[in-house]
Amino acid sequence: MVRAIENAAPREDVTRLKKGGVAYSQAVDVAPLKRVDESVKNIALAGFYGSFNNNTSAAEALAKEIIQAAKDDSNAMSIKRRNEVERIALASR
């Protein structure tokens, strides 16, 4: 579980800044506690979506997501979400 949380945690995120009436996005480092919170949230949402309108139980879908995230598998929804957030942050530098 710890390895899954480490792998699914984003290192950078985007925040909106306002300067002179103009709003723009700026890449920022993510605080350690927020990294854990975002990681657990993404893993839980992936487990929910994996069992929604499917014959898979929520426990099975959550277990599958945790195993995939621990392996840093690119098919895991939480890993995809982390990569997307980091890609957006890289683009807004």
PDB file of N, CA, C and O in Angstrom:
ATOM      1  N   MET A   1       0.832  -1.190   0.000  1.00  0.00           N
ATOM      2  CA  MET A   1       0.000   0.000   0.000  1.00  0.00           C
ATOM      3  C   MET A   1       0.876   1.252   0.000  1.00  0.00           C
ATOM      4  O   MET A   1       0.580   2.216  -0.706  1.00  0.00           O
ATOM      5  N   VAL A   2       1.945   1.242   0.783  1.00  0.00           N
ATOM      6  CA  VAL A   2       2.838   2.404   0.850  1.00  0.00           C
ATOM      7  C   VAL A   2       3.477   2.659  -0.509  1.00  0.00           C
ATOM      8  O   VAL A   2       3.574   3.808  -0.941  1.00  0.00           O
ATOM      9  N   ARG A   3       3.909   1.612  -1.178  1.00  0.00           N
ATOM     10  CA  ARG A   3       4.526   1.763  -2.499  1.00  0.00           C
ATOM     11  C   ARG A   3       3.514   2.316  -3.509  1.00  0.00           C
ATOM     12  O   ARG A   3       3.875   3.125  -4.363  1.00  0.00           O
ATOM     13  N   ALA A   4       2.262   1.890  -3.418  1.00  0.00           N
ATOM     14  CA  ALA A   4       1.223   2.396  -4.321  1.00  0.00           C
ATOM     15  C   ALA A   4       0.990   3.887  -4.094  1.00  0.00           C
ATOM     16  O   ALA A   4       0.838   4.643  -5.054  1.00  0.00           O
ATOM     17  N   ILE A   5       0.961   4.311  -2.837  1.00  0.00           N
ATOM     18  CA  ILE A   5       0.762   5.727  -2.528  1.00  0.00           C
ATOM     19  C   ILE A   5       1.948   6.552  -3.014  1.00  0.00           C
ATOM     20  O   ILE A   5       1.766   7.647  -3.548  1.00  0.00           O
ATOM     21  N   GLU A   6       3.163   6.035  -2.834  1.00  0.00           N
ATOM     22  CA  GLU A   6       4.353   6.741  -3.307  1.00  0.00           C
ATOM     23  C   GLU A   6       4.323   6.910  -4.824  1.00  0.00           C
ATOM     24  O   GLU A   6       4.632   7.984  -5.340  1.00  0.00           O
ATOM     25  N   ASN A   7       3.951   5.848  -5.536  1.00  0.00           N
ATOM     26  CA  ASN A   7       3.971   5.896  -6.997  1.00  0.00           C
ATOM     27  C   ASN A   7       2.872   6.770  -7.575  1.00  0.00           C
ATOM     28  O   ASN A   7       3.061   7.372  -8.633  1.00  0.00           O
ATOM     29  N   ALA A   8       1.734   6.854  -6.910  1.00  0.00           N
ATOM     30  CA  ALA A   8       0.598   7.605  -7.440  1.00  0.00           C
ATOM     31  C   ALA A   8       0.605   9.075  -7.025  1.00  0.00           C
ATOM     32  O   ALA A   8      -0.275   9.831  -7.436  1.00  0.00           O
ATOM     33  N   ALA A   9       1.574   9.489  -6.223  1.00  0.00           N
ATOM     34  CA  ALA A   9       1.606  10.862  -5.713  1.00  0.00           C
ATOM     35  C   ALA A   9       2.256  11.804  -6.727  1.00  0.00           C
ATOM     36  O   ALA A   9       3.370  11.544  -7.181  1.00  0.00           O
ATOM     37  N   PRO A  10       1.576  12.890  -7.084  1.00  0.00           N
ATOM     38  CA  PRO A  10       2.170  13.860  -8.027  1.00  0.00           C
ATOM     39  C   PRO A  10       3.234  14.707  -7.335  1.00  0.00           C
ATOM     40  O   PRO A  10       3.093  15.058  -6.164  1.00  0.00           O
ATOM     41  N   ARG A  11       4.298  15.033  -8.069  1.00  0.00           N
ATOM     42  CA  ARG A  11       5.373  15.851  -7.514  1.00  0.00           C
ATOM     43  C   ARG A  11       5.174  17.337  -7.797  1.00  0.00           C
ATOM     44  O   ARG A  11       5.648  18.190  -7.047  1.00  0.00           O
ATOM     45  N   GLU A  12       4.463  17.640  -8.896  1.00  0.00           N
ATOM     46  CA  GLU A  12       4.190  19.028  -9.262  1.00  0.00           C
ATOM     47  C   GLU A  12       2.705  19.180  -9.568  1.00  0.00           C
ATOM     48  O   GLU A  12       2.034  18.233  -9.979  1.00  0.00           O
ATOM     49  N   ASP A  13       2.217  20.390  -9.359  1.00  0.00           N
ATOM     50  CA  ASP A  13       0.822  20.691  -9.655  1.00  0.00           C
ATOM     51  C   ASP A  13       0.755  22.118 -10.197  1.00  0.00           C
ATOM     52  O   ASP A  13       1.773  22.807 -10.263  1.00  0.00           O
ATOM     53  N   VAL A  14      -0.411  22.551 -10.575  1.00  0.00           N
ATOM     54  CA  VAL A  14      -0.603  23.878 -11.142  1.00  0.00           C
ATOM     55  C   VAL A  14      -1.505  24.682 -10.212  1.00  0.00           C
ATOM     56  O   VAL A  14      -2.499  24.170  -9.698  1.00  0.00           O
ATOM     57  N   THR A  15      -1.148  25.942 -10.002  1.00  0.00           N
ATOM     58  CA  THR A  15      -1.998  26.864  -9.257  1.00  0.00           C
ATOM     59  C   THR A  15      -2.235  28.098 -10.109  1.00  0.00           C
ATOM     60  O   THR A  15      -1.420  28.439 -10.967  1.00  0.00           O
ATOM     61  N   ARG A  16      -3.350  28.762  -9.869  1.00  0.00           N
ATOM     62  CA  ARG A  16      -3.674  29.964 -10.631  1.00  0.00           C
ATOM     63  C   ARG A  16      -3.256  31.186  -9.838  1.00  0.00           C
ATOM     64  O   ARG A  16      -3.599  31.328  -8.664  1.00  0.00           O
ATOM     65  N   LEU A  17      -2.517  32.061 -10.486  1.00  0.00           N
ATOM     66  CA  LEU A  17      -2.077  33.310  -9.881  1.00  0.00           C
ATOM     67  C   LEU A  17      -2.714  34.476 -10.627  1.00  0.00           C
ATOM     68  O   LEU A  17      -2.958  34.403 -11.831  1.00  0.00           O
ATOM     69  N   LYS A  18      -2.977  35.538  -9.899  1.00  0.00           N
ATOM     70  CA  LYS A  18      -3.550  36.729 -10.505  1.00  0.00           C
ATOM     71  C   LYS A  18      -2.587  37.884 -10.288  1.00  0.00           C
ATOM     72  O   LYS A  18      -2.217  38.188  -9.154  1.00  0.00           O
ATOM     73  N   LYS A  19      -2.186  38.521 -11.366  1.00  0.00           N
ATOM     74  CA  LYS A  19      -1.243  39.629 -11.279  1.00  0.00           C
ATOM     75  C   LYS A  19      -1.705  40.732 -12.230  1.00  0.00           C
ATOM     76  O   LYS A  19      -1.753  40.538 -13.445  1.00  0.00           O
ATOM     77  N   GLY A  20      -2.036  41.868 -11.673  1.00  0.00           N
ATOM     78  CA  GLY A  20      -2.466  42.983 -12.497  1.00  0.00           C
ATOM     79  C   GLY A  20      -3.762  42.725 -13.246  1.00  0.00           C
ATOM     80  O   GLY A  20      -3.953  43.255 -14.341  1.00  0.00           O
ATOM     81  N   GLY A  21      -4.647  41.932 -12.686  1.00  0.00           N
ATOM     82  CA  GLY A  21      -5.917  41.634 -13.333  1.00  0.00           C
ATOM     83  C   GLY A  21      -5.845  40.506 -14.336  1.00  0.00           C
ATOM     84  O   GLY A  21      -6.855  40.167 -14.953  1.00  0.00           O
ATOM     85  N   VAL A  22      -4.676  39.916 -14.516  1.00  0.00           N
ATOM     86  CA  VAL A  22      -4.506  38.817 -15.457  1.00  0.00           C
ATOM     87  C   VAL A  22      -4.230  37.547 -14.667  1.00  0.00           C
ATOM     88  O   VAL A  22      -3.324  37.515 -13.834  1.00  0.00           O
ATOM     89  N   ALA A  23      -5.003  36.506 -14.921  1.00  0.00           N
ATOM     90  CA  ALA A  23      -4.815  35.221 -14.240  1.00  0.00           C
ATOM     91  C   ALA A  23      -4.006  34.296 -15.148  1.00  0.00           C
ATOM     92  O   ALA A  23      -4.258  34.210 -16.350  1.00  0.00           O
ATOM     93  N   TYR A  24      -3.045  33.615 -14.562  1.00  0.00           N
ATOM     94  CA  TYR A  24      -2.252  32.654 -15.315  1.00  0.00           C
ATOM     95  C   TYR A  24      -1.903  31.475 -14.410  1.00  0.00           C
ATOM     96  O   TYR A  24      -1.995  31.571 -13.186  1.00  0.00           O
ATOM     97  N   SER A  25      -1.506  30.374 -15.017  1.00  0.00           N
ATOM     98  CA  SER A  25      -1.167  29.157 -14.280  1.00  0.00           C
ATOM     99  C   SER A  25       0.320  29.108 -14.028  1.00  0.00           C
ATOM    100  O   SER A  25       1.119  29.506 -14.876  1.00  0.00           O
ATOM    101  N   GLN A  26       0.690  28.618 -12.858  1.00  0.00           N
ATOM    102  CA  GLN A  26       2.093  28.499 -12.475  1.00  0.00           C
ATOM    103  C   GLN A  26       2.318  27.107 -11.878  1.00  0.00           C
ATOM    104  O   GLN A  26       1.531  26.651 -11.049  1.00  0.00           O
ATOM    105  N   ALA A  27       3.383  26.441 -12.297  1.00  0.00           N
ATOM    106  CA  ALA A  27       3.729  25.136 -11.743  1.00  0.00           C
ATOM    107  C   ALA A  27       4.338  25.319 -10.356  1.00  0.00           C
ATOM    108  O   ALA A  27       5.169  26.202 -10.149  1.00  0.00           O
ATOM    109  N   VAL A  28       3.924  24.488  -9.417  1.00  0.00           N
ATOM    110  CA  VAL A  28       4.427  24.545  -8.047  1.00  0.00           C
ATOM    111  C   VAL A  28       4.708  23.128  -7.563  1.00  0.00           C
ATOM    112  O   VAL A  28       4.106  22.164  -8.036  1.00  0.00           O
ATOM    113  N   ASP A  29       5.637  23.018  -6.609  1.00  0.00           N
ATOM    114  CA  ASP A  29       5.879  21.733  -5.968  1.00  0.00           C
ATOM    115  C   ASP A  29       4.726  21.425  -5.028  1.00  0.00           C
ATOM    116  O   ASP A  29       4.129  22.332  -4.450  1.00  0.00           O
ATOM    117  N   VAL A  30       4.417  20.151  -4.875  1.00  0.00           N
ATOM    118  CA  VAL A  30       3.310  19.728  -4.027  1.00  0.00           C
ATOM    119  C   VAL A  30       3.852  19.405  -2.635  1.00  0.00           C
ATOM    120  O   VAL A  30       4.873  18.730  -2.504  1.00  0.00           O
ATOM    121  N   ALA A  31       3.169  19.886  -1.601  1.00  0.00           N
ATOM    122  CA  ALA A  31       3.550  19.614  -0.223  1.00  0.00           C
ATOM    123  C   ALA A  31       3.406  18.115   0.066  1.00  0.00           C
ATOM    124  O   ALA A  31       2.550  17.456  -0.524  1.00  0.00           O
ATOM    125  N   PRO A  32       4.231  17.573   0.965  1.00  0.00           N
ATOM    126  CA  PRO A  32       4.195  16.131   1.244  1.00  0.00           C
ATOM    127  C   PRO A  32       2.823  15.602   1.670  1.00  0.00           C
ATOM    128  O   PRO A  32       2.405  14.539   1.212  1.00  0.00           O
ATOM    129  N   LEU A  33       2.127  16.322   2.531  1.00  0.00           N
ATOM    130  CA  LEU A  33       0.820  15.848   2.979  1.00  0.00           C
ATOM    131  C   LEU A  33      -0.202  15.886   1.853  1.00  0.00           C
ATOM    132  O   LEU A  33      -1.045  14.994   1.750  1.00  0.00           O
ATOM    133  N   LYS A  34      -0.135  16.910   1.008  1.00  0.00           N
ATOM    134  CA  LYS A  34      -1.052  16.985  -0.124  1.00  0.00           C
ATOM    135  C   LYS A  34      -0.757  15.876  -1.127  1.00  0.00           C
ATOM    136  O   LYS A  34      -1.675  15.360  -1.765  1.00  0.00           O
ATOM    137  N   ARG A  35       0.521  15.503  -1.274  1.00  0.00           N
ATOM    138  CA  ARG A  35       0.873  14.390  -2.163  1.00  0.00           C
ATOM    139  C   ARG A  35       0.187  13.120  -1.710  1.00  0.00           C
ATOM    140  O   ARG A  35      -0.368  12.384  -2.526  1.00  0.00           O
ATOM    141  N   VAL A  36       0.222  12.856  -0.405  1.00  0.00           N
ATOM    142  CA  VAL A  36      -0.418  11.657   0.138  1.00  0.00           C
ATOM    143  C   VAL A  36      -1.929  11.734  -0.054  1.00  0.00           C
ATOM    144  O   VAL A  36      -2.558  10.759  -0.465  1.00  0.00           O
ATOM    145  N   ASP A  37      -2.510  12.897   0.244  1.00  0.00           N
ATOM    146  CA  ASP A  37      -3.957  13.072   0.100  1.00  0.00           C
ATOM    147  C   ASP A  37      -4.409  12.858  -1.343  1.00  0.00           C
ATOM    148  O   ASP A  37      -5.379  12.141  -1.590  1.00  0.00           O
ATOM    149  N   GLU A  38      -3.716  13.471  -2.285  1.00  0.00           N
ATOM    150  CA  GLU A  38      -4.072  13.330  -3.698  1.00  0.00           C
ATOM    151  C   GLU A  38      -3.921  11.883  -4.160  1.00  0.00           C
ATOM    152  O   GLU A  38      -4.749  11.380  -4.920  1.00  0.00           O
ATOM    153  N   SER A  39      -2.876  11.224  -3.707  1.00  0.00           N
ATOM    154  CA  SER A  39      -2.627   9.846  -4.091  1.00  0.00           C
ATOM    155  C   SER A  39      -3.738   8.924  -3.597  1.00  0.00           C
ATOM    156  O   SER A  39      -4.260   8.111  -4.359  1.00  0.00           O
ATOM    157  N   VAL A  40      -4.097   9.052  -2.328  1.00  0.00           N
ATOM    158  CA  VAL A  40      -5.154   8.207  -1.756  1.00  0.00           C
ATOM    159  C   VAL A  40      -6.486   8.503  -2.443  1.00  0.00           C
ATOM    160  O   VAL A  40      -7.260   7.587  -2.720  1.00  0.00           O
ATOM    161  N   LYS A  41      -6.756   9.791  -2.722  1.00  0.00           N
ATOM    162  CA  LYS A  41      -7.996  10.168  -3.412  1.00  0.00           C
ATOM    163  C   LYS A  41      -8.057   9.533  -4.798  1.00  0.00           C
ATOM    164  O   LYS A  41      -9.093   8.991  -5.185  1.00  0.00           O
ATOM    165  N   ASN A  42      -6.962   9.596  -5.545  1.00  0.00           N
ATOM    166  CA  ASN A  42      -6.951   9.043  -6.897  1.00  0.00           C
ATOM    167  C   ASN A  42      -7.072   7.523  -6.893  1.00  0.00           C
ATOM    168  O   ASN A  42      -7.730   6.958  -7.767  1.00  0.00           O
ATOM    169  N   ILE A  43      -6.461   6.864  -5.943  1.00  0.00           N
ATOM    170  CA  ILE A  43      -6.578   5.407  -5.840  1.00  0.00           C
ATOM    171  C   ILE A  43      -8.014   5.018  -5.499  1.00  0.00           C
ATOM    172  O   ILE A  43      -8.556   4.077  -6.078  1.00  0.00           O
ATOM    173  N   ALA A  44      -8.631   5.736  -4.562  1.00  0.00           N
ATOM    174  CA  ALA A  44     -10.011   5.435  -4.172  1.00  0.00           C
ATOM    175  C   ALA A  44     -10.976   5.678  -5.335  1.00  0.00           C
ATOM    176  O   ALA A  44     -11.872   4.868  -5.576  1.00  0.00           O
ATOM    177  N   LEU A  45     -10.798   6.792  -6.058  1.00  0.00           N
ATOM    178  CA  LEU A  45     -11.663   7.070  -7.203  1.00  0.00           C
ATOM    179  C   LEU A  45     -11.487   6.020  -8.301  1.00  0.00           C
ATOM    180  O   LEU A  45     -12.456   5.627  -8.950  1.00  0.00           O
ATOM    181  N   ALA A  46     -10.262   5.574  -8.503  1.00  0.00           N
ATOM    182  CA  ALA A  46     -10.011   4.547  -9.516  1.00  0.00           C
ATOM    183  C   ALA A  46     -10.697   3.241  -9.135  1.00  0.00           C
ATOM    184  O   ALA A  46     -11.233   2.546  -9.998  1.00  0.00           O
ATOM    185  N   GLY A  47     -10.684   2.906  -7.851  1.00  0.00           N
ATOM    186  CA  GLY A  47     -11.390   1.707  -7.392  1.00  0.00           C
ATOM    187  C   GLY A  47     -12.886   1.826  -7.592  1.00  0.00           C
ATOM    188  O   GLY A  47     -13.541   0.860  -7.983  1.00  0.00           O
ATOM    189  N   PHE A  48     -13.440   3.013  -7.326  1.00  0.00           N
ATOM    190  CA  PHE A  48     -14.867   3.240  -7.536  1.00  0.00           C
ATOM    191  C   PHE A  48     -15.225   3.123  -9.011  1.00  0.00           C
ATOM    192  O   PHE A  48     -16.178   2.431  -9.369  1.00  0.00           O
ATOM    193  N   TYR A  49     -14.456   3.802  -9.875  1.00  0.00           N
ATOM    194  CA  TYR A  49     -14.743   3.760 -11.299  1.00  0.00           C
ATOM    195  C   TYR A  49     -14.555   2.359 -11.874  1.00  0.00           C
ATOM    196  O   TYR A  49     -15.241   1.984 -12.825  1.00  0.00           O
ATOM    197  N   GLY A  50     -13.638   1.589 -11.313  1.00  0.00           N
ATOM    198  CA  GLY A  50     -13.421   0.230 -11.792  1.00  0.00           C
ATOM    199  C   GLY A  50     -14.579  -0.699 -11.508  1.00  0.00           C
ATOM    200  O   GLY A  50     -14.746  -1.704 -12.198  1.00  0.00           O
ATOM    201  N   SER A  51     -15.389  -0.384 -10.499  1.00  0.00           N
ATOM    202  CA  SER A  51     -16.513  -1.249 -10.154  1.00  0.00           C
ATOM    203  C   SER A  51     -17.853  -0.677 -10.618  1.00  0.00           C
ATOM    204  O   SER A  51     -18.873  -1.359 -10.517  1.00  0.00           O
ATOM    205  N   PHE A  52     -17.873   0.543 -11.116  1.00  0.00           N
ATOM    206  CA  PHE A  52     -19.113   1.190 -11.536  1.00  0.00           C
ATOM    207  C   PHE A  52     -19.613   0.572 -12.837  1.00  0.00           C
ATOM    208  O   PHE A  52     -18.849   0.444 -13.794  1.00  0.00           O
ATOM    209  N   ASN A  53     -20.889   0.188 -12.884  1.00  0.00           N
ATOM    210  CA  ASN A  53     -21.510  -0.455 -14.050  1.00  0.00           C
ATOM    211  C   ASN A  53     -20.694  -1.655 -14.535  1.00  0.00           C
ATOM    212  O   ASN A  53     -20.499  -1.844 -15.736  1.00  0.00           O
ATOM    213  N   ASN A  54     -20.229  -2.447 -13.598  1.00  0.00           N
ATOM    214  CA  ASN A  54     -19.367  -3.578 -13.906  1.00  0.00           C
ATOM    215  C   ASN A  54     -19.703  -4.699 -12.933  1.00  0.00           C
ATOM    216  O   ASN A  54     -20.247  -4.443 -11.858  1.00  0.00           O
ATOM    217  N   ASN A  55     -19.390  -5.921 -13.294  1.00  0.00           N
ATOM    218  CA  ASN A  55     -19.643  -7.043 -12.393  1.00  0.00           C
ATOM    219  C   ASN A  55     -18.567  -7.185 -11.329  1.00  0.00           C
ATOM    220  O   ASN A  55     -18.691  -8.025 -10.438  1.00  0.00           O
ATOM    221  N   THR A  56     -17.527  -6.390 -11.405  1.00  0.00           N
ATOM    222  CA  THR A  56     -16.445  -6.431 -10.433  1.00  0.00           C
ATOM    223  C   THR A  56     -16.882  -5.746  -9.146  1.00  0.00           C
ATOM    224  O   THR A  56     -17.475  -4.668  -9.186  1.00  0.00           O
ATOM    225  N   SER A  57     -16.595  -6.358  -8.015  1.00  0.00           N
ATOM    226  CA  SER A  57     -16.935  -5.729  -6.740  1.00  0.00           C
ATOM    227  C   SER A  57     -15.979  -4.570  -6.470  1.00  0.00           C
ATOM    228  O   SER A  57     -14.897  -4.489  -7.052  1.00  0.00           O
ATOM    229  N   ALA A  58     -16.397  -3.682  -5.583  1.00  0.00           N
ATOM    230  CA  ALA A  58     -15.569  -2.521  -5.252  1.00  0.00           C
ATOM    231  C   ALA A  58     -14.251  -2.952  -4.622  1.00  0.00           C
ATOM    232  O   ALA A  58     -13.209  -2.356  -4.896  1.00  0.00           O
ATOM    233  N   ALA A  59     -14.288  -3.985  -3.777  1.00  0.00           N
ATOM    234  CA  ALA A  59     -13.069  -4.466  -3.126  1.00  0.00           C
ATOM    235  C   ALA A  59     -12.079  -5.019  -4.147  1.00  0.00           C
ATOM    236  O   ALA A  59     -10.878  -4.770  -4.050  1.00  0.00           O
ATOM    237  N   GLU A  60     -12.585  -5.770  -5.123  1.00  0.00           N
ATOM    238  CA  GLU A  60     -11.703  -6.324  -6.159  1.00  0.00           C
ATOM    239  C   GLU A  60     -11.101  -5.219  -7.023  1.00  0.00           C
ATOM    240  O   GLU A  60      -9.913  -5.253  -7.344  1.00  0.00           O
ATOM    241  N   ALA A  61     -11.920  -4.247  -7.396  1.00  0.00           N
ATOM    242  CA  ALA A  61     -11.423  -3.152  -8.226  1.00  0.00           C
ATOM    243  C   ALA A  61     -10.387  -2.323  -7.476  1.00  0.00           C
ATOM    244  O   ALA A  61      -9.385  -1.909  -8.058  1.00  0.00           O
ATOM    245  N   LEU A  62     -10.623  -2.078  -6.188  1.00  0.00           N
ATOM    246  CA  LEU A  62      -9.668  -1.320  -5.379  1.00  0.00           C
ATOM    247  C   LEU A  62      -8.362  -2.095  -5.221  1.00  0.00           C
ATOM    248  O   LEU A  62      -7.279  -1.517  -5.321  1.00  0.00           O
ATOM    249  N   ALA A  63      -8.460  -3.387  -4.978  1.00  0.00           N
ATOM    250  CA  ALA A  63      -7.257  -4.217  -4.845  1.00  0.00           C
ATOM    251  C   ALA A  63      -6.456  -4.223  -6.148  1.00  0.00           C
ATOM    252  O   ALA A  63      -5.228  -4.138  -6.130  1.00  0.00           O
ATOM    253  N   LYS A  64      -7.154  -4.323  -7.263  1.00  0.00           N
ATOM    254  CA  LYS A  64      -6.472  -4.311  -8.566  1.00  0.00           C
ATOM    255  C   LYS A  64      -5.748  -2.986  -8.788  1.00  0.00           C
ATOM    256  O   LYS A  64      -4.614  -2.968  -9.267  1.00  0.00           O
ATOM    257  N   GLU A  65      -6.404  -1.874  -8.439  1.00  0.00           N
ATOM    258  CA  GLU A  65      -5.792  -0.553  -8.602  1.00  0.00           C
ATOM    259  C   GLU A  65      -4.571  -0.398  -7.707  1.00  0.00           C
ATOM    260  O   GLU A  65      -3.556   0.147  -8.140  1.00  0.00           O
ATOM    261  N   ILE A  66      -4.652  -0.865  -6.472  1.00  0.00           N
ATOM    262  CA  ILE A  66      -3.519  -0.767  -5.542  1.00  0.00           C
ATOM    263  C   ILE A  66      -2.336  -1.576  -6.050  1.00  0.00           C
ATOM    264  O   ILE A  66      -1.195  -1.119  -5.988  1.00  0.00           O
ATOM    265  N   ILE A  67      -2.603  -2.766  -6.547  1.00  0.00           N
ATOM    266  CA  ILE A  67      -1.523  -3.616  -7.072  1.00  0.00           C
ATOM    267  C   ILE A  67      -0.882  -2.968  -8.293  1.00  0.00           C
ATOM    268  O   ILE A  67       0.343  -2.952  -8.415  1.00  0.00           O
ATOM    269  N   GLN A  68      -1.704  -2.433  -9.200  1.00  0.00           N
ATOM    270  CA  GLN A  68      -1.157  -1.786 -10.391  1.00  0.00           C
ATOM    271  C   GLN A  68      -0.364  -0.534 -10.032  1.00  0.00           C
ATOM    272  O   GLN A  68       0.688  -0.276 -10.615  1.00  0.00           O
ATOM    273  N   ALA A  69      -0.863   0.243  -9.077  1.00  0.00           N
ATOM    274  CA  ALA A  69      -0.146   1.456  -8.666  1.00  0.00           C
ATOM    275  C   ALA A  69       1.171   1.102  -7.976  1.00  0.00           C
ATOM    276  O   ALA A  69       2.167   1.805  -8.148  1.00  0.00           O
ATOM    277  N   ALA A  70       1.184   0.024  -7.203  1.00  0.00           N
ATOM    278  CA  ALA A  70       2.411  -0.394  -6.535  1.00  0.00           C
ATOM    279  C   ALA A  70       3.472  -0.824  -7.551  1.00  0.00           C
ATOM    280  O   ALA A  70       4.668  -0.641  -7.326  1.00  0.00           O
ATOM    281  N   LYS A  71       3.026  -1.392  -8.662  1.00  0.00           N
ATOM    282  CA  LYS A  71       3.949  -1.807  -9.727  1.00  0.00           C
ATOM    283  C   LYS A  71       4.297  -0.644 -10.663  1.00  0.00           C
ATOM    284  O   LYS A  71       5.099  -0.813 -11.581  1.00  0.00           O
ATOM    285  N   ASP A  72       3.698   0.541 -10.439  1.00  0.00           N
ATOM    286  CA  ASP A  72       3.874   1.716 -11.297  1.00  0.00           C
ATOM    287  C   ASP A  72       3.468   1.394 -12.732  1.00  0.00           C
ATOM    288  O   ASP A  72       4.122   1.811 -13.687  1.00  0.00           O
ATOM    289  N   ASP A  73       2.369   0.641 -12.861  1.00  0.00           N
ATOM    290  CA  ASP A  73       1.838   0.230 -14.157  1.00  0.00           C
ATOM    291  C   ASP A  73       1.133   1.416 -14.818  1.00  0.00           C
ATOM    292  O   ASP A  73       0.324   2.091 -14.181  1.00  0.00           O
ATOM    293  N   SER A  74       1.435   1.668 -16.078  1.00  0.00           N
ATOM    294  CA  SER A  74       0.849   2.821 -16.763  1.00  0.00           C
ATOM    295  C   SER A  74      -0.632   2.629 -17.060  1.00  0.00           C
ATOM    296  O   SER A  74      -1.292   3.583 -17.473  1.00  0.00           O
ATOM    297  N   ASN A  75      -1.181   1.427 -16.864  1.00  0.00           N
ATOM    298  CA  ASN A  75      -2.607   1.188 -17.060  1.00  0.00           C
ATOM    299  C   ASN A  75      -3.433   1.563 -15.836  1.00  0.00           C
ATOM    300  O   ASN A  75      -4.659   1.641 -15.925  1.00  0.00           O
ATOM    301  N   ALA A  76      -2.790   1.796 -14.702  1.00  0.00           N
ATOM    302  CA  ALA A  76      -3.506   2.173 -13.482  1.00  0.00           C
ATOM    303  C   ALA A  76      -4.044   3.589 -13.631  1.00  0.00           C
ATOM    304  O   ALA A  76      -3.326   4.488 -14.069  1.00  0.00           O
ATOM    305  N   MET A  77      -5.301   3.788 -13.269  1.00  0.00           N
ATOM    306  CA  MET A  77      -5.926   5.100 -13.425  1.00  0.00           C
ATOM    307  C   MET A  77      -5.240   6.152 -12.558  1.00  0.00           C
ATOM    308  O   MET A  77      -5.105   7.301 -12.978  1.00  0.00           O
ATOM    309  N   SER A  78      -4.812   5.780 -11.372  1.00  0.00           N
ATOM    310  CA  SER A  78      -4.150   6.745 -10.489  1.00  0.00           C
ATOM    311  C   SER A  78      -2.796   7.180 -11.056  1.00  0.00           C
ATOM    312  O   SER A  78      -2.401   8.334 -10.889  1.00  0.00           O
ATOM    313  N   ILE A  79      -2.099   6.289 -11.709  1.00  0.00           N
ATOM    314  CA  ILE A  79      -0.821   6.626 -12.346  1.00  0.00           C
ATOM    315  C   ILE A  79      -1.067   7.519 -13.566  1.00  0.00           C
ATOM    316  O   ILE A  79      -0.307   8.453 -13.818  1.00  0.00           O
ATOM    317  N   LYS A  80      -2.125   7.229 -14.315  1.00  0.00           N
ATOM    318  CA  LYS A  80      -2.477   8.076 -15.461  1.00  0.00           C
ATOM    319  C   LYS A  80      -2.795   9.488 -14.994  1.00  0.00           C
ATOM    320  O   LYS A  80      -2.389  10.465 -15.624  1.00  0.00           O
ATOM    321  N   ARG A  81      -3.524   9.593 -13.887  1.00  0.00           N
ATOM    322  CA  ARG A  81      -3.885  10.907 -13.349  1.00  0.00           C
ATOM    323  C   ARG A  81      -2.636  11.661 -12.896  1.00  0.00           C
ATOM    324  O   ARG A  81      -2.505  12.856 -13.162  1.00  0.00           O
ATOM    325  N   ARG A  82      -1.715  10.972 -12.214  1.00  0.00           N
ATOM    326  CA  ARG A  82      -0.461  11.614 -11.791  1.00  0.00           C
ATOM    327  C   ARG A  82       0.312  12.128 -12.996  1.00  0.00           C
ATOM    328  O   ARG A  82       0.798  13.259 -12.987  1.00  0.00           O
ATOM    329  N   ASN A  83       0.428  11.308 -14.029  1.00  0.00           N
ATOM    330  CA  ASN A  83       1.155  11.714 -15.230  1.00  0.00           C
ATOM    331  C   ASN A  83       0.499  12.913 -15.904  1.00  0.00           C
ATOM    332  O   ASN A  83       1.189  13.803 -16.402  1.00  0.00           O
ATOM    333  N   GLU A  84      -0.834  12.940 -15.921  1.00  0.00           N
ATOM    334  CA  GLU A  84      -1.553  14.056 -16.530  1.00  0.00           C
ATOM    335  C   GLU A  84      -1.305  15.348 -15.766  1.00  0.00           C
ATOM    336  O   GLU A  84      -1.051  16.385 -16.380  1.00  0.00           O
ATOM    337  N   VAL A  85      -1.373  15.308 -14.442  1.00  0.00           N
ATOM    338  CA  VAL A  85      -1.145  16.498 -13.615  1.00  0.00           C
ATOM    339  C   VAL A  85       0.283  17.007 -13.804  1.00  0.00           C
ATOM    340  O   VAL A  85       0.497  18.213 -13.926  1.00  0.00           O
ATOM    341  N   GLU A  86       1.251  16.109 -13.829  1.00  0.00           N
ATOM    342  CA  GLU A  86       2.647  16.514 -13.997  1.00  0.00           C
ATOM    343  C   GLU A  86       2.904  17.049 -15.406  1.00  0.00           C
ATOM    344  O   GLU A  86       3.725  17.950 -15.582  1.00  0.00           O
ATOM    345  N   ARG A  87       2.213  16.508 -16.411  1.00  0.00           N
ATOM    346  CA  ARG A  87       2.365  16.997 -17.775  1.00  0.00           C
ATOM    347  C   ARG A  87       1.832  18.421 -17.889  1.00  0.00           C
ATOM    348  O   ARG A  87       2.454  19.269 -18.529  1.00  0.00           O
ATOM    349  N   ILE A  88       0.691  18.684 -17.275  1.00  0.00           N
ATOM    350  CA  ILE A  88       0.115  20.030 -17.297  1.00  0.00           C
ATOM    351  C   ILE A  88       1.032  20.999 -16.570  1.00  0.00           C
ATOM    352  O   ILE A  88       1.221  22.128 -17.024  1.00  0.00           O
ATOM    353  N   ALA A  89       1.612  20.573 -15.435  1.00  0.00           N
ATOM    354  CA  ALA A  89       2.521  21.437 -14.684  1.00  0.00           C
ATOM    355  C   ALA A  89       3.776  21.751 -15.506  1.00  0.00           C
ATOM    356  O   ALA A  89       4.272  22.877 -15.481  1.00  0.00           O
ATOM    357  N   LEU A  90       4.278  20.766 -16.221  1.00  0.00           N
ATOM    358  CA  LEU A  90       5.461  20.979 -17.043  1.00  0.00           C
ATOM    359  C   LEU A  90       5.164  21.976 -18.168  1.00  0.00           C
ATOM    360  O   LEU A  90       6.018  22.786 -18.527  1.00  0.00           O
ATOM    361  N   ALA A  91       3.965  21.912 -18.712  1.00  0.00           N
ATOM    362  CA  ALA A  91       3.590  22.826 -19.792  1.00  0.00           C
ATOM    363  C   ALA A  91       3.403  24.264 -19.298  1.00  0.00           C
ATOM    364  O   ALA A  91       3.523  25.203 -20.086  1.00  0.00           O
ATOM    365  N   SER A  92       3.117  24.447 -18.027  1.00  0.00           N
ATOM    366  CA  SER A  92       2.842  25.801 -17.523  1.00  0.00           C
ATOM    367  C   SER A  92       4.048  26.433 -16.850  1.00  0.00           C
ATOM    368  O   SER A  92       3.897  27.412 -16.120  1.00  0.00           O
ATOM    369  N   ARG A  93       5.216  25.909 -17.072  1.00  0.00           N
ATOM    370  CA  ARG A  93       6.432  26.518 -16.491  1.00  0.00           C
ATOM    371  C   ARG A  93       6.793  27.783 -17.186  1.00  0.00           C
ATOM    372  O   ARG A  93       7.782  28.422 -16.829  1.00  0.00           O
TER     373      ARG A  93
END
